[in-house]
Amino acid sequence: MQLVCVNAWMGLRLAAFTEFIKKSAPETDIFCFQEVYSSRHALVNAQGEQLNLLELLSRELPGFRVAFHPKHLVEQPTLSGASVPLGNAIFVREVIPTLGSGGFFPIGKFEHAPDEHCFVGSVQFEKLQYGSGTLLVVNVHGMSEWPKGDSKKRLEQSLRIHEYLAAEPGPKLMCGDFNTFPDTRSIECVGQGLVNLMQKFNVETTRSQINRQRHQGEPIMDTISDYVFTSPDITVDSFEIPELEVSDHLPLIMNFSLPKSA
């Protein structure tokens, strides 16, 4: 099975992004996206974000069903100040049965925001059926706060996510933009009992050249914000982070096998 995870926020290169998605689709079973706008308006805002990205992805991914979990409403000067929902999206191949889906906020709550930066953590999940077992897919977009070290809110967010995962039986995988540096108690907490693929594969960055150019010369470089975690019973057959400028985040691609009992 293949999972693709990518944050589609600042600096989105729509043509490159959609081309990557189309090329990946035949081999991919699950797509997890963060910071996706949903709107009937085919417009781009000042940050280069496509306001109808969810609708575009839905058209580019026939044969997949989509679940959208909005994080907040963001004012758009492009639409004369009208607000557009921004959130997480999971696309699952239609032949894979879904047993349940939803989401919650480990920190903050769904709210109206003047821009994308607000202290809200968002968790989206899909419970999928495989054979006689299940697979829990968790798509995370962590709260924004700079610098991305430990804080009271970030630690609380990690603890609540960990508690949720610990209570769920069976194989599970979690991915997304955690907005957290790797050498933190927050990442250690959220990854308890799981395999951190960023550590296992010695990942040095999940940021594209777009991000490096935007923050050139800053004293603290944001090199790793995105993560994939799996339960130990999932076999990771391959994991790669191709250097593709689809947004300011690089795509994460994992091929994996579930235990035979599932």
Residue pairs with C-beta under 8 A, 6 or more apart in sequence:
1 29
1 30
1 255
1 256
1 257
1 258
2 24
2 27
2 28
2 29
2 30
2 253
2 254
2 255
2 256
3 28
3 29
3 30
3 31
3 32
3 137
3 173
3 175
3 228
3 252
3 253
3 254
3 255
3 256
4 21
4 24
4 28
4 30
4 31
4 32
4 251
4 252
4 253
5 31
5 32
5 33
5 139
5 175
5 176
5 226
5 228
5 251
5 252
5 253
5 254
6 17
6 32
6 33
6 34
6 246
6 247
6 249
6 250
6 251
6 252
7 33
7 34
7 35
7 141
7 176
7 177
7 225
7 226
7 247
7 248
7 249
8 17
8 33
8 34
8 35
8 36
8 49
8 50
8 53
8 246
8 247
8 249
9 34
9 35
9 47
9 49
9 116
9 247
9 248
9 249
10 47
10 48
10 49
10 210
10 211
10 214
10 247
10 248
11 47
11 48
11 208
11 210
11 211
11 214
11 245
11 247
11 248
12 48
12 49
12 50
12 53
12 246
12 247
13 210
13 245
13 246
13 247
14 44
14 50
14 56
16 244
16 245
16 246
17 246
17 247
18 56
18 57
18 60
20 244
20 246
20 251
21 31
21 57
21 60
21 61
22 60
24 31
24 251
24 253
25 60
25 61
25 63
25 64
28 93
29 92
29 93
29 96
30 90
30 91
30 92
30 93
30 126
30 137
31 57
31 61
31 64
31 89
31 90
31 91
32 88
32 89
32 90
32 137
32 139
32 175
32 176
33 57
33 88
33 89
33 90
33 91
33 139
34 88
34 139
34 140
34 141
34 176
34 177
35 49
35 86
35 87
35 88
35 116
35 141
35 177
36 53
36 54
36 57
36 68
36 86
36 87
36 88
36 89
37 49
37 50
37 51
37 52
37 53
37 54
37 74
37 84
37 85
37 86
38 52
38 53
38 54
38 55
38 68
38 70
38 84
38 85
38 86
38 87
39 51
39 52
39 55
39 79
39 84
39 85
40 52
40 55
41 51
41 52
41 79
41 84
42 50
42 51
42 52
43 50
43 51
43 52
43 76
43 78
43 79
44 50
44 51
44 78
45 51
45 76
45 77
45 78
46 77
46 78
47 116
50 56
51 76
51 78
51 79
51 84
54 66
54 68
54 89
57 66
57 89
57 91
58 66
61 91
63 93
63 94
64 91
64 92
64 93
64 94
65 91
65 92
65 94
65 98
66 89
66 90
66 91
67 89
67 90
67 92
67 101
67 124
67 126
68 85
68 87
68 88
68 89
69 87
69 88
69 89
69 102
69 103
69 122
69 124
69 139
70 85
70 86
70 87
70 110
71 86
71 87
71 88
71 110
71 120
71 122
71 141
72 85
72 86
72 87
72 110
72 111
72 112
72 113
72 118
72 120
73 83
73 84
73 85
73 86
73 111
73 112
73 113
74 83
74 84
74 85
74 86
74 113
74 114
74 115
74 116
75 81
75 82
75 83
75 112
75 113
75 114
75 115
76 82
76 83
76 84
83 112
86 116
87 122
87 124
87 141
88 103
88 122
88 124
88 139
88 140
88 141
88 176
89 124
89 139
90 101
90 124
90 126
90 137
90 139
92 98
92 126
92 128
92 137
96 128
96 129
96 130
97 128
97 129
98 126
98 127
98 128
98 129
99 127
99 128
99 129
99 134
100 126
100 127
101 124
101 125
101 126
101 127
102 124
102 125
103 122
103 123
103 124
103 125
104 123
104 164
105 120
105 121
105 122
105 123
106 121
106 123
106 156
106 157
106 158
106 160
106 161
106 164
107 119
107 120
107 121
107 143
107 153
107 154
107 156
107 157
107 160
108 118
108 119
108 120
108 121
108 143
109 120
110 120
111 118
111 120
113 120
116 144
117 144
118 143
118 144
119 143
119 144
119 145
119 153
120 143
121 140
121 141
121 142
121 143
121 157
121 161
122 140
122 141
123 138
123 139
123 140
123 161
123 164
124 138
124 139
124 140
125 136
125 137
125 138
125 139
126 136
126 137
126 139
127 134
127 135
127 136
127 137
128 134
128 135
128 136
128 137
129 135
130 258
130 262
131 261
131 262
132 261
132 262
133 170
133 171
133 258
133 259
133 261
133 262
134 169
134 170
134 171
134 262
135 170
135 171
135 172
135 173
135 258
135 262
136 165
136 168
136 170
136 171
136 172
136 173
137 172
137 173
137 174
138 161
138 165
138 172
138 173
138 174
138 175
138 176
139 174
139 175
139 176
140 161
140 174
140 175
140 176
140 177
140 178
141 176
141 177
141 179
142 154
142 157
142 176
142 177
142 178
142 179
142 180
143 153
143 154
143 157
143 179
144 179
145 151
145 153
145 154
145 179
147 181
147 220
148 154
148 179
148 180
148 181
148 184
148 222
148 225
149 180
149 181
149 184
150 184
150 185
150 186
154 180
154 184
154 186
155 185
155 186
155 189
157 186
158 180
158 185
158 186
158 187
158 189
158 190
159 189
161 174
161 190
162 189
162 190
162 192
165 172
165 174
165 193
165 194
166 192
166 193
170 231
170 262
171 230
171 231
171 233
171 234
171 258
171 259
171 262
172 194
172 230
172 231
172 234
173 228
173 229
173 230
173 231
173 234
173 254
173 256
174 190
174 194
174 227
174 228
174 229
174 230
175 226
175 227
175 228
175 229
175 252
175 254
176 226
176 227
177 225
177 226
177 249
178 186
178 187
178 190
178 225
178 226
178 227
179 225
180 186
180 187
180 225
181 187
181 224
182 198
182 199
182 224
187 196
187 227
190 229
191 227
191 229
193 231
193 232
194 229
194 230
194 231
194 232
195 229
195 230
195 231
195 232
195 234
195 236
196 227
196 229
197 203
197 227
197 228
197 229
197 230
197 236
197 239
197 254
198 206
198 224
198 227
198 228
200 236
200 239
201 239
203 224
203 241
204 223
204 224
205 223
205 224
205 241
205 250
206 223
206 224
206 225
206 226
206 227
206 241
206 249
206 250
206 252
207 222
207 223
207 224
207 225
207 248
207 249
207 250
208 243
208 244
208 245
208 246
208 247
208 248
208 249
208 250
209 243
209 245
210 245
210 247
210 248
211 222
211 248
211 249
212 221
214 248
215 221
215 222
225 249
226 249
226 250
226 252
228 239
228 252
228 254
230 236
230 254
230 256
233 258
233 259
234 256
234 257
234 258
234 259
235 256
235 257
235 258
235 259
236 254
236 255
236 256
237 255
237 256
237 257
238 253
238 254
238 255
239 252
239 253
239 254
239 255
240 253
241 250
241 251
241 252
241 253
242 250
242 251
242 253
243 250
244 250
244 251
